[in-house]
Amino acid sequence: MRVTPINTATVHGFVHEPSAPTGAGIVLTHGAGGNCNSKLLVAVASGFAQAGFVVIRCDLAFRRRRAFGPPSPHLAALDRSSLHDALDELREMAPGPRFLGGHSYGGRQASMLAAESTEVAKGLLLLSYPLHPPKKPDQLRTGHFADWRTPALFVNGTKDPFGTVEEMKDALRLIPARTRLVTIDGAGHDLATDQFDIQSVVADLVKLVE
């Protein structure tokens, strides 16, 4: 596997080129408090590349504007646009099925992009989807779920304050697409990489869209 920087006008991050490519590719992005160099994102990207995927792990638009600080809700469309641009770059590198995913806020924006444009990706990988703010279960982030048509694999820890396992199961029933929830016992929102098997996640995502 080879890892090289990518730095275009709209896409900033790294490309993981597999030693034995399958033709598939995936764009992965980070949560509200991190960037594309987060430990989780690097580990997941490496796992997908080992399975033959070309991977672009990239910064969202808000992180390119400033190195620290949370995203601005009224500029979230620019974050989704940056994911679309990364998928366009990936199209030149991977001729096969293309996937999209991210951790927390990044996963939420990926899902919103897929709800807006159903053909943007073959499947979604959503790591610690932020179903609601901690201790605010009434503020559900499910407004786009009814428009969601893309198969999605959710990976959530059983101690995630952004959504319990039961809350996630209830929410997934709102999505008119194939979904699967993988729960990681004892994991929190950060999903420590030593708590789950990344290759199993890769296999689950591929199986979901078959």
Beta strands, then each sheet from edge to edge (+ up, - down):
strand 1: 2-7
strand 2: 12-17
strand 3: 25-29
strand 4: 54-58
strand 5: 98-103
strand 6: 123-127
strand 7: 152-157
strand 8: 179-184
sheet 1: 1+ 2- 4+ 3+ 5+ 6+ 7+ 8+
end
